Amino acid sequence: MATKGTVARMIRDRGFGFIRDDQGEELFFHASAVQNASFDALAEGQQVEFEKTRDPRGRGYRAENVRLVAG
């Protein structure tokens, strides 16, 4: 199920960022998780949809299948 959130921070030189979900939790996302836009097209404050999944490293959750919301 897709969750909505806002791009909170971008660490462009390292290829990742963080999304703040509707509950205020910040989730890590990697550039490779971005689906319908380029990583460089994302900016802080933009609305996105994503899927919240368990981080394979055991660090909580992360965002996968990140899609920029049009509008």
mmCIF file of the N, C-alpha and C atoms, coordinates in Angstrom:
data_MODEL
# 
_entry.id   MODEL 
# 
loop_
_atom_site.group_PDB 
_atom_site.id 
_atom_site.type_symbol 
_atom_site.label_atom_id 
_atom_site.label_alt_id 
_atom_site.label_comp_id 
_atom_site.label_asym_id 
_atom_site.label_entity_id 
_atom_site.label_seq_id 
_atom_site.pdbx_PDB_ins_code 
_atom_site.Cartn_x 
_atom_site.Cartn_y 
_atom_site.Cartn_z 
_atom_site.occupancy 
_atom_site.B_iso_or_equiv 
_atom_site.pdbx_formal_charge 
_atom_site.auth_seq_id 
_atom_site.auth_comp_id 
_atom_site.auth_asym_id 
_atom_site.auth_atom_id 
_atom_site.pdbx_PDB_model_num 
ATOM 1   N N  . MET A 1 1  ? 0.843  -1.183 0.000   1.00 0.00 ? 1  MET A N  1 
ATOM 2   C CA . MET A 1 1  ? 0.000  0.000  0.000   1.00 0.00 ? 1  MET A CA 1 
ATOM 3   C C  . MET A 1 1  ? 0.888  1.247  0.000   1.00 0.00 ? 1  MET A C  1 
ATOM 4   N N  . ALA A 1 2  ? 0.589  2.186  -0.867  1.00 0.00 ? 2  ALA A N  1 
ATOM 5   C CA . ALA A 1 2  ? 1.382  3.409  -0.978  1.00 0.00 ? 2  ALA A CA 1 
ATOM 6   C C  . ALA A 1 2  ? 1.085  4.348  0.185   1.00 0.00 ? 2  ALA A C  1 
ATOM 7   N N  . THR A 1 3  ? 2.131  4.964  0.666   1.00 0.00 ? 3  THR A N  1 
ATOM 8   C CA . THR A 1 3  ? 2.055  5.952  1.734   1.00 0.00 ? 3  THR A CA 1 
ATOM 9   C C  . THR A 1 3  ? 2.486  7.286  1.147   1.00 0.00 ? 3  THR A C  1 
ATOM 10  N N  . LYS A 1 4  ? 1.894  8.365  1.619   1.00 0.00 ? 4  LYS A N  1 
ATOM 11  C CA . LYS A 1 4  ? 2.288  9.690  1.150   1.00 0.00 ? 4  LYS A CA 1 
ATOM 12  C C  . LYS A 1 4  ? 3.226  10.345 2.149   1.00 0.00 ? 4  LYS A C  1 
ATOM 13  N N  . GLY A 1 5  ? 4.086  11.202 1.617   1.00 0.00 ? 5  GLY A N  1 
ATOM 14  C CA . GLY A 1 5  ? 5.023  11.918 2.460   1.00 0.00 ? 5  GLY A CA 1 
ATOM 15  C C  . GLY A 1 5  ? 5.641  13.077 1.711   1.00 0.00 ? 5  GLY A C  1 
ATOM 16  N N  . THR A 1 6  ? 6.616  13.697 2.354   1.00 0.00 ? 6  THR A N  1 
ATOM 17  C CA . THR A 1 6  ? 7.300  14.868 1.821   1.00 0.00 ? 6  THR A CA 1 
ATOM 18  C C  . THR A 1 6  ? 8.803  14.630 1.865   1.00 0.00 ? 6  THR A C  1 
ATOM 19  N N  . VAL A 1 7  ? 9.498  15.022 0.800   1.00 0.00 ? 7  VAL A N  1 
ATOM 20  C CA . VAL A 1 7  ? 10.950 14.921 0.806   1.00 0.00 ? 7  VAL A CA 1 
ATOM 21  C C  . VAL A 1 7  ? 11.466 15.873 1.885   1.00 0.00 ? 7  VAL A C  1 
ATOM 22  N N  . ALA A 1 8  ? 12.164 15.317 2.867   1.00 0.00 ? 8  ALA A N  1 
ATOM 23  C CA . ALA A 1 8  ? 12.642 16.113 3.998   1.00 0.00 ? 8  ALA A CA 1 
ATOM 24  C C  . ALA A 1 8  ? 14.063 16.622 3.776   1.00 0.00 ? 8  ALA A C  1 
ATOM 25  N N  . ARG A 1 9  ? 14.942 15.741 3.307   1.00 0.00 ? 9  ARG A N  1 
ATOM 26  C CA . ARG A 1 9  ? 16.345 16.114 3.101   1.00 0.00 ? 9  ARG A CA 1 
ATOM 27  C C  . ARG A 1 9  ? 16.895 15.333 1.930   1.00 0.00 ? 9  ARG A C  1 
ATOM 28  N N  . MET A 1 10 ? 17.790 15.969 1.193   1.00 0.00 ? 10 MET A N  1 
ATOM 29  C CA . MET A 1 10 ? 18.480 15.324 0.071   1.00 0.00 ? 10 MET A CA 1 
ATOM 30  C C  . MET A 1 10 ? 19.979 15.395 0.319   1.00 0.00 ? 10 MET A C  1 
ATOM 31  N N  . ILE A 1 11 ? 20.643 14.279 0.186   1.00 0.00 ? 11 ILE A N  1 
ATOM 32  C CA . ILE A 1 11 ? 22.099 14.210 0.287   1.00 0.00 ? 11 ILE A CA 1 
ATOM 33  C C  . ILE A 1 11 ? 22.576 13.792 -1.108  1.00 0.00 ? 11 ILE A C  1 
ATOM 34  N N  . ARG A 1 12 ? 22.564 14.738 -2.028  1.00 0.00 ? 12 ARG A N  1 
ATOM 35  C CA . ARG A 1 12 ? 22.799 14.451 -3.450  1.00 0.00 ? 12 ARG A CA 1 
ATOM 36  C C  . ARG A 1 12 ? 24.151 13.810 -3.729  1.00 0.00 ? 12 ARG A C  1 
ATOM 37  N N  . ASP A 1 13 ? 25.201 14.314 -3.096  1.00 0.00 ? 13 ASP A N  1 
ATOM 38  C CA . ASP A 1 13 ? 26.528 13.790 -3.385  1.00 0.00 ? 13 ASP A CA 1 
ATOM 39  C C  . ASP A 1 13 ? 26.716 12.345 -2.915  1.00 0.00 ? 13 ASP A C  1 
ATOM 40  N N  . ARG A 1 14 ? 25.838 11.875 -2.045  1.00 0.00 ? 14 ARG A N  1 
ATOM 41  C CA . ARG A 1 14 ? 25.913 10.486 -1.554  1.00 0.00 ? 14 ARG A CA 1 
ATOM 42  C C  . ARG A 1 14 ? 24.817 9.604  -2.157  1.00 0.00 ? 14 ARG A C  1 
ATOM 43  N N  . GLY A 1 15 ? 23.852 10.218 -2.896  1.00 0.00 ? 15 GLY A N  1 
ATOM 44  C CA . GLY A 1 15 ? 22.831 9.437  -3.596  1.00 0.00 ? 15 GLY A CA 1 
ATOM 45  C C  . GLY A 1 15 ? 21.693 8.922  -2.742  1.00 0.00 ? 15 GLY A C  1 
ATOM 46  N N  . PHE A 1 16 ? 21.354 9.673  -1.692  1.00 0.00 ? 16 PHE A N  1 
ATOM 47  C CA . PHE A 1 16 ? 20.208 9.268  -0.880  1.00 0.00 ? 16 PHE A CA 1 
ATOM 48  C C  . PHE A 1 16 ? 19.533 10.477 -0.267  1.00 0.00 ? 16 PHE A C  1 
ATOM 49  N N  . GLY A 1 17 ? 18.420 10.218 0.377   1.00 0.00 ? 17 GLY A N  1 
ATOM 50  C CA . GLY A 1 17 ? 17.674 11.280 1.034   1.00 0.00 ? 17 GLY A CA 1 
ATOM 51  C C  . GLY A 1 17 ? 16.748 10.700 2.082   1.00 0.00 ? 17 GLY A C  1 
ATOM 52  N N  . PHE A 1 18 ? 15.889 11.569 2.631   1.00 0.00 ? 18 PHE A N  1 
ATOM 53  C CA . PHE A 1 18 ? 14.947 11.157 3.654   1.00 0.00 ? 18 PHE A CA 1 
ATOM 54  C C  . PHE A 1 18 ? 13.576 11.730 3.334   1.00 0.00 ? 18 PHE A C  1 
ATOM 55  N N  . ILE A 1 19 ? 12.566 10.935 3.599   1.00 0.00 ? 19 ILE A N  1 
ATOM 56  C CA . ILE A 1 19 ? 11.179 11.326 3.399   1.00 0.00 ? 19 ILE A CA 1 
ATOM 57  C C  . ILE A 1 19 ? 10.506 11.354 4.759   1.00 0.00 ? 19 ILE A C  1 
ATOM 58  N N  . ARG A 1 20 ? 9.715  12.385 5.019   1.00 0.00 ? 20 ARG A N  1 
ATOM 59  C CA . ARG A 1 20 ? 8.924  12.457 6.251   1.00 0.00 ? 20 ARG A CA 1 
ATOM 60  C C  . ARG A 1 20 ? 7.517  11.985 5.916   1.00 0.00 ? 20 ARG A C  1 
ATOM 61  N N  . ASP A 1 21 ? 7.065  10.926 6.588   1.00 0.00 ? 21 ASP A N  1 
ATOM 62  C CA . ASP A 1 21 ? 5.723  10.411 6.319   1.00 0.00 ? 21 ASP A CA 1 
ATOM 63  C C  . ASP A 1 21 ? 4.674  11.211 7.091   1.00 0.00 ? 21 ASP A C  1 
ATOM 64  N N  . ASP A 1 22 ? 3.413  10.848 6.917   1.00 0.00 ? 22 ASP A N  1 
ATOM 65  C CA . ASP A 1 22 ? 2.309  11.585 7.540   1.00 0.00 ? 22 ASP A CA 1 
ATOM 66  C C  . ASP A 1 22 ? 2.332  11.536 9.067   1.00 0.00 ? 22 ASP A C  1 
ATOM 67  N N  . GLN A 1 23 ? 3.039  10.554 9.643   1.00 0.00 ? 23 GLN A N  1 
ATOM 68  C CA . GLN A 1 23 ? 3.145  10.457 11.104  1.00 0.00 ? 23 GLN A CA 1 
ATOM 69  C C  . GLN A 1 23 ? 4.378  11.177 11.644  1.00 0.00 ? 23 GLN A C  1 
ATOM 70  N N  . GLY A 1 24 ? 5.163  11.792 10.754  1.00 0.00 ? 24 GLY A N  1 
ATOM 71  C CA . GLY A 1 24 ? 6.340  12.546 11.173  1.00 0.00 ? 24 GLY A CA 1 
ATOM 72  C C  . GLY A 1 24 ? 7.622  11.740 11.230  1.00 0.00 ? 24 GLY A C  1 
ATOM 73  N N  . GLU A 1 25 ? 7.564  10.463 10.884  1.00 0.00 ? 25 GLU A N  1 
ATOM 74  C CA . GLU A 1 25 ? 8.762  9.623  10.884  1.00 0.00 ? 25 GLU A CA 1 
ATOM 75  C C  . GLU A 1 25 ? 9.578  9.887  9.621   1.00 0.00 ? 25 GLU A C  1 
ATOM 76  N N  . GLU A 1 26 ? 10.897 9.973  9.760   1.00 0.00 ? 26 GLU A N  1 
ATOM 77  C CA . GLU A 1 26 ? 11.770 10.145 8.605   1.00 0.00 ? 26 GLU A CA 1 
ATOM 78  C C  . GLU A 1 26 ? 12.279 8.790  8.161   1.00 0.00 ? 26 GLU A C  1 
ATOM 79  N N  . LEU A 1 27 ? 12.149 8.535  6.854   1.00 0.00 ? 27 LEU A N  1 
ATOM 80  C CA . LEU A 1 27 ? 12.560 7.268  6.272   1.00 0.00 ? 27 LEU A CA 1 
ATOM 81  C C  . LEU A 1 27 ? 13.654 7.498  5.243   1.00 0.00 ? 27 LEU A C  1 
ATOM 82  N N  . PHE A 1 28 ? 14.675 6.686  5.294   1.00 0.00 ? 28 PHE A N  1 
ATOM 83  C CA . PHE A 1 28 ? 15.775 6.709  4.331   1.00 0.00 ? 28 PHE A CA 1 
ATOM 84  C C  . PHE A 1 28 ? 15.262 6.247  2.972   1.00 0.00 ? 28 PHE A C  1 
ATOM 85  N N  . PHE A 1 29 ? 15.775 6.837  1.889   1.00 0.00 ? 29 PHE A N  1 
ATOM 86  C CA . PHE A 1 29 ? 15.575 6.273  0.556   1.00 0.00 ? 29 PHE A CA 1 
ATOM 87  C C  . PHE A 1 29 ? 16.835 6.467  -0.266  1.00 0.00 ? 29 PHE A C  1 
ATOM 88  N N  . HIS A 1 30 ? 17.111 5.497  -1.121  1.00 0.00 ? 30 HIS A N  1 
ATOM 89  C CA . HIS A 1 30 ? 18.276 5.537  -2.005  1.00 0.00 ? 30 HIS A CA 1 
ATOM 90  C C  . HIS A 1 30 ? 17.835 6.021  -3.377  1.00 0.00 ? 30 HIS A C  1 
ATOM 91  N N  . ALA A 1 31 ? 18.741 6.610  -4.132  1.00 0.00 ? 31 ALA A N  1 
ATOM 92  C CA . ALA A 1 31 ? 18.432 7.109  -5.475  1.00 0.00 ? 31 ALA A CA 1 
ATOM 93  C C  . ALA A 1 31 ? 17.813 6.030  -6.353  1.00 0.00 ? 31 ALA A C  1 
ATOM 94  N N  . SER A 1 32 ? 18.216 4.793  -6.184  1.00 0.00 ? 32 SER A N  1 
ATOM 95  C CA . SER A 1 32 ? 17.693 3.696  -7.000  1.00 0.00 ? 32 SER A CA 1 
ATOM 96  C C  . SER A 1 32 ? 16.235 3.372  -6.695  1.00 0.00 ? 32 SER A C  1 
ATOM 97  N N  . ALA A 1 33 ? 15.687 3.903  -5.603  1.00 0.00 ? 33 ALA A N  1 
ATOM 98  C CA . ALA A 1 33 ? 14.289 3.650  -5.230  1.00 0.00 ? 33 ALA A CA 1 
ATOM 99  C C  . ALA A 1 33 ? 13.317 4.583  -5.941  1.00 0.00 ? 33 ALA A C  1 
ATOM 100 N N  . VAL A 1 34 ? 13.815 5.608  -6.623  1.00 0.00 ? 34 VAL A N  1 
ATOM 101 C CA . VAL A 1 34 ? 12.959 6.588  -7.291  1.00 0.00 ? 34 VAL A CA 1 
ATOM 102 C C  . VAL A 1 34 ? 12.463 5.997  -8.607  1.00 0.00 ? 34 VAL A C  1 
ATOM 103 N N  . GLN A 1 35 ? 11.137 6.021  -8.833  1.00 0.00 ? 35 GLN A N  1 
ATOM 104 C CA . GLN A 1 35 ? 10.537 5.335  -9.970  1.00 0.00 ? 35 GLN A CA 1 
ATOM 105 C C  . GLN A 1 35 ? 10.171 6.228  -11.148 1.00 0.00 ? 35 GLN A C  1 
ATOM 106 N N  . ASN A 1 36 ? 9.437  7.297  -10.943 1.00 0.00 ? 36 ASN A N  1 
ATOM 107 C CA . ASN A 1 36 ? 8.883  8.052  -12.080 1.00 0.00 ? 36 ASN A CA 1 
ATOM 108 C C  . ASN A 1 36 ? 9.560  9.396  -12.330 1.00 0.00 ? 36 ASN A C  1 
ATOM 109 N N  . ALA A 1 37 ? 10.707 9.611  -11.741 1.00 0.00 ? 37 ALA A N  1 
ATOM 110 C CA . ALA A 1 37 ? 11.465 10.857 -11.927 1.00 0.00 ? 37 ALA A CA 1 
ATOM 111 C C  . ALA A 1 37 ? 12.935 10.522 -11.673 1.00 0.00 ? 37 ALA A C  1 
ATOM 112 N N  . SER A 1 38 ? 13.808 11.414 -12.051 1.00 0.00 ? 38 SER A N  1 
ATOM 113 C CA . SER A 1 38 ? 15.214 11.179 -11.718 1.00 0.00 ? 38 SER A CA 1 
ATOM 114 C C  . SER A 1 38 ? 15.448 11.638 -10.278 1.00 0.00 ? 38 SER A C  1 
ATOM 115 N N  . PHE A 1 39 ? 16.457 11.072 -9.661  1.00 0.00 ? 39 PHE A N  1 
ATOM 116 C CA . PHE A 1 39 ? 16.809 11.460 -8.296  1.00 0.00 ? 39 PHE A CA 1 
ATOM 117 C C  . PHE A 1 39 ? 17.077 12.955 -8.229  1.00 0.00 ? 39 PHE A C  1 
ATOM 118 N N  . ASP A 1 40 ? 17.754 13.495 -9.247  1.00 0.00 ? 40 ASP A N  1 
ATOM 119 C CA . ASP A 1 40 ? 18.096 14.914 -9.265  1.00 0.00 ? 40 ASP A CA 1 
ATOM 120 C C  . ASP A 1 40 ? 16.880 15.817 -9.411  1.00 0.00 ? 40 ASP A C  1 
ATOM 121 N N  . ALA A 1 41 ? 15.747 15.271 -9.880  1.00 0.00 ? 41 ALA A N  1 
ATOM 122 C CA . ALA A 1 41 ? 14.524 16.069 -10.034 1.00 0.00 ? 41 ALA A CA 1 
ATOM 123 C C  . ALA A 1 41 ? 13.807 16.278 -8.709  1.00 0.00 ? 41 ALA A C  1 
ATOM 124 N N  . LEU A 1 42 ? 14.126 15.478 -7.696  1.00 0.00 ? 42 LEU A N  1 
ATOM 125 C CA . LEU A 1 42 ? 13.473 15.624 -6.394  1.00 0.00 ? 42 LEU A CA 1 
ATOM 126 C C  . LEU A 1 42 ? 14.067 16.802 -5.629  1.00 0.00 ? 42 LEU A C  1 
ATOM 127 N N  . ALA A 1 43 ? 13.196 17.480 -4.885  1.00 0.00 ? 43 ALA A N  1 
ATOM 128 C CA . ALA A 1 43 ? 13.628 18.623 -4.075  1.00 0.00 ? 43 ALA A CA 1 
ATOM 129 C C  . ALA A 1 43 ? 12.931 18.566 -2.724  1.00 0.00 ? 43 ALA A C  1 
ATOM 130 N N  . GLU A 1 44 ? 13.553 19.125 -1.735  1.00 0.00 ? 44 GLU A N  1 
ATOM 131 C CA . GLU A 1 44 ? 12.955 19.180 -0.403  1.00 0.00 ? 44 GLU A CA 1 
ATOM 132 C C  . GLU A 1 44 ? 11.606 19.863 -0.470  1.00 0.00 ? 44 GLU A C  1 
ATOM 133 N N  . GLY A 1 45 ? 10.631 19.287 0.212   1.00 0.00 ? 45 GLY A N  1 
ATOM 134 C CA . GLY A 1 45 ? 9.283  19.841 0.258   1.00 0.00 ? 45 GLY A CA 1 
ATOM 135 C C  . GLY A 1 45 ? 8.328  19.243 -0.762  1.00 0.00 ? 45 GLY A C  1 
ATOM 136 N N  . GLN A 1 46 ? 8.839  18.478 -1.733  1.00 0.00 ? 46 GLN A N  1 
ATOM 137 C CA . GLN A 1 46 ? 7.956  17.872 -2.730  1.00 0.00 ? 46 GLN A CA 1 
ATOM 138 C C  . GLN A 1 46 ? 7.190  16.694 -2.135  1.00 0.00 ? 46 GLN A C  1 
ATOM 139 N N  . GLN A 1 47 ? 5.953  16.512 -2.626  1.00 0.00 ? 47 GLN A N  1 
ATOM 140 C CA . GLN A 1 47 ? 5.112  15.406 -2.196  1.00 0.00 ? 47 GLN A CA 1 
ATOM 141 C C  . GLN A 1 47 ? 5.471  14.155 -2.993  1.00 0.00 ? 47 GLN A C  1 
ATOM 142 N N  . VAL A 1 48 ? 5.571  13.027 -2.296  1.00 0.00 ? 48 VAL A N  1 
ATOM 143 C CA . VAL A 1 48 ? 5.872  11.746 -2.923  1.00 0.00 ? 48 VAL A CA 1 
ATOM 144 C C  . VAL A 1 48 ? 4.978  10.657 -2.345  1.00 0.00 ? 48 VAL A C  1 
ATOM 145 N N  . GLU A 1 49 ? 4.859  9.575  -3.082  1.00 0.00 ? 49 GLU A N  1 
ATOM 146 C CA . GLU A 1 49 ? 4.240  8.348  -2.602  1.00 0.00 ? 49 GLU A CA 1 
ATOM 147 C C  . GLU A 1 49 ? 5.342  7.305  -2.556  1.00 0.00 ? 49 GLU A C  1 
ATOM 148 N N  . PHE A 1 50 ? 5.241  6.370  -1.627  1.00 0.00 ? 50 PHE A N  1 
ATOM 149 C CA . PHE A 1 50 ? 6.277  5.357  -1.478  1.00 0.00 ? 50 PHE A CA 1 
ATOM 150 C C  . PHE A 1 50 ? 5.715  4.167  -0.723  1.00 0.00 ? 50 PHE A C  1 
ATOM 151 N N  . GLU A 1 51 ? 6.502  3.115  -0.676  1.00 0.00 ? 51 GLU A N  1 
ATOM 152 C CA . GLU A 1 51 ? 6.156  1.939  0.104   1.00 0.00 ? 51 GLU A CA 1 
ATOM 153 C C  . GLU A 1 51 ? 7.148  1.803  1.240   1.00 0.00 ? 51 GLU A C  1 
ATOM 154 N N  . LYS A 1 52 ? 6.625  1.660  2.419   1.00 0.00 ? 52 LYS A N  1 
ATOM 155 C CA . LYS A 1 52 ? 7.436  1.546  3.628   1.00 0.00 ? 52 LYS A CA 1 
ATOM 156 C C  . LYS A 1 52 ? 7.795  0.073  3.819   1.00 0.00 ? 52 LYS A C  1 
ATOM 157 N N  . THR A 1 53 ? 9.094  -0.209 3.815   1.00 0.00 ? 53 THR A N  1 
ATOM 158 C CA . THR A 1 53 ? 9.561  -1.588 3.973   1.00 0.00 ? 53 THR A CA 1 
ATOM 159 C C  . THR A 1 53 ? 10.616 -1.649 5.073   1.00 0.00 ? 53 THR A C  1 
ATOM 160 N N  . ARG A 1 54 ? 10.807 -2.837 5.601   1.00 0.00 ? 54 ARG A N  1 
ATOM 161 C CA . ARG A 1 54 ? 11.853 -3.040 6.609   1.00 0.00 ? 54 ARG A CA 1 
ATOM 162 C C  . ARG A 1 54 ? 13.225 -2.863 5.976   1.00 0.00 ? 54 ARG A C  1 
ATOM 163 N N  . ASP A 1 55 ? 14.100 -2.152 6.662   1.00 0.00 ? 55 ASP A N  1 
ATOM 164 C CA . ASP A 1 55 ? 15.471 -1.994 6.200   1.00 0.00 ? 55 ASP A CA 1 
ATOM 165 C C  . ASP A 1 55 ? 16.181 -3.338 6.382   1.00 0.00 ? 55 ASP A C  1 
ATOM 166 N N  . PRO A 1 56 ? 16.819 -3.864 5.337   1.00 0.00 ? 56 PRO A N  1 
ATOM 167 C CA . PRO A 1 56 ? 17.487 -5.164 5.463   1.00 0.00 ? 56 PRO A CA 1 
ATOM 168 C C  . PRO A 1 56 ? 18.652 -5.161 6.454   1.00 0.00 ? 56 PRO A C  1 
ATOM 169 N N  . ARG A 1 57 ? 19.135 -3.994 6.819   1.00 0.00 ? 57 ARG A N  1 
ATOM 170 C CA . ARG A 1 57 ? 20.236 -3.896 7.782   1.00 0.00 ? 57 ARG A CA 1 
ATOM 171 C C  . ARG A 1 57 ? 19.721 -3.842 9.223   1.00 0.00 ? 57 ARG A C  1 
ATOM 172 N N  . GLY A 1 58 ? 18.394 -3.905 9.395   1.00 0.00 ? 58 GLY A N  1 
ATOM 173 C CA . GLY A 1 58 ? 17.832 -3.888 10.746  1.00 0.00 ? 58 GLY A CA 1 
ATOM 174 C C  . GLY A 1 58 ? 17.761 -2.513 11.367  1.00 0.00 ? 58 GLY A C  1 
ATOM 175 N N  . ARG A 1 59 ? 17.715 -1.467 10.542  1.00 0.00 ? 59 ARG A N  1 
ATOM 176 C CA . ARG A 1 59 ? 17.685 -0.084 11.050  1.00 0.00 ? 59 ARG A CA 1 
ATOM 177 C C  . ARG A 1 59 ? 16.295 0.516  10.939  1.00 0.00 ? 59 ARG A C  1 
ATOM 178 N N  . GLY A 1 60 ? 15.278 -0.244 11.199  1.00 0.00 ? 60 GLY A N  1 
ATOM 179 C CA . GLY A 1 60 ? 13.916 0.287  11.124  1.00 0.00 ? 60 GLY A CA 1 
ATOM 180 C C  . GLY A 1 60 ? 13.314 0.121  9.744   1.00 0.00 ? 60 GLY A C  1 
ATOM 181 N N  . TYR A 1 61 ? 12.785 1.211  9.201   1.00 0.00 ? 61 TYR A N  1 
ATOM 182 C CA . TYR A 1 61 ? 12.118 1.173  7.909   1.00 0.00 ? 61 TYR A CA 1 
ATOM 183 C C  . TYR A 1 61 ? 12.820 2.069  6.897   1.00 0.00 ? 61 TYR A C  1 
ATOM 184 N N  . ARG A 1 62 ? 12.525 1.820  5.622   1.00 0.00 ? 62 ARG A N  1 
ATOM 185 C CA . ARG A 1 62 ? 13.040 2.653  4.537   1.00 0.00 ? 62 ARG A CA 1 
ATOM 186 C C  . ARG A 1 62 ? 11.941 2.811  3.501   1.00 0.00 ? 62 ARG A C  1 
ATOM 187 N N  . ALA A 1 63 ? 12.112 3.746  2.595   1.00 0.00 ? 63 ALA A N  1 
ATOM 188 C CA . ALA A 1 63 ? 11.139 4.003  1.530   1.00 0.00 ? 63 ALA A CA 1 
ATOM 189 C C  . ALA A 1 63 ? 11.625 3.338  0.249   1.00 0.00 ? 63 ALA A C  1 
ATOM 190 N N  . GLU A 1 64 ? 10.733 2.609  -0.410  1.00 0.00 ? 64 GLU A N  1 
ATOM 191 C CA . GLU A 1 64 ? 11.000 1.970  -1.694  1.00 0.00 ? 64 GLU A CA 1 
ATOM 192 C C  . GLU A 1 64 ? 9.941  2.418  -2.683  1.00 0.00 ? 64 GLU A C  1 
ATOM 193 N N  . ASN A 1 65 ? 10.213 2.247  -3.965  1.00 0.00 ? 65 ASN A N  1 
ATOM 194 C CA . ASN A 1 65 ? 9.255  2.607  -5.023  1.00 0.00 ? 65 ASN A CA 1 
ATOM 195 C C  . ASN A 1 65 ? 8.734  4.038  -4.848  1.00 0.00 ? 65 ASN A C  1 
ATOM 196 N N  . VAL A 1 66 ? 9.662  4.953  -4.686  1.00 0.00 ? 66 VAL A N  1 
ATOM 197 C CA . VAL A 1 66 ? 9.348  6.372  -4.459  1.00 0.00 ? 66 VAL A CA 1 
ATOM 198 C C  . VAL A 1 66 ? 8.875  6.981  -5.782  1.00 0.00 ? 66 VAL A C  1 
ATOM 199 N N  . ARG A 1 67 ? 7.705  7.615  -5.747  1.00 0.00 ? 67 ARG A N  1 
ATOM 200 C CA . ARG A 1 67 ? 7.127  8.234  -6.932  1.00 0.00 ? 67 ARG A CA 1 
ATOM 201 C C  . ARG A 1 67 ? 6.745  9.677  -6.619  1.00 0.00 ? 67 ARG A C  1 
ATOM 202 N N  . LEU A 1 68 ? 7.170  10.574 -7.472  1.00 0.00 ? 68 LEU A N  1 
ATOM 203 C CA . LEU A 1 68 ? 6.824  11.984 -7.344  1.00 0.00 ? 68 LEU A CA 1 
ATOM 204 C C  . LEU A 1 68 ? 5.329  12.162 -7.644  1.00 0.00 ? 68 LEU A C  1 
ATOM 205 N N  . VAL A 1 69 ? 4.628  12.877 -6.777  1.00 0.00 ? 69 VAL A N  1 
ATOM 206 C CA . VAL A 1 69 ? 3.203  13.131 -6.962  1.00 0.00 ? 69 VAL A CA 1 
ATOM 207 C C  . VAL A 1 69 ? 3.046  14.366 -7.840  1.00 0.00 ? 69 VAL A C  1 
ATOM 208 N N  . ALA A 1 70 ? 2.330  14.221 -8.935  1.00 0.00 ? 70 ALA A N  1 
ATOM 209 C CA . ALA A 1 70 ? 2.104  15.352 -9.853  1.00 0.00 ? 70 ALA A CA 1 
ATOM 210 C C  . ALA A 1 70 ? 1.149  16.360 -9.226  1.00 0.00 ? 70 ALA A C  1 
ATOM 211 N N  . GLY A 1 71 ? 1.417  17.630 -9.499  1.00 0.00 ? 71 GLY A N  1 
ATOM 212 C CA . GLY A 1 71 ? 0.509  18.670 -9.034  1.00 0.00 ? 71 GLY A CA 1 
ATOM 213 C C  . GLY A 1 71 ? 1.043  19.527 -8.032  1.00 0.00 ? 71 GLY A C  1 
# 
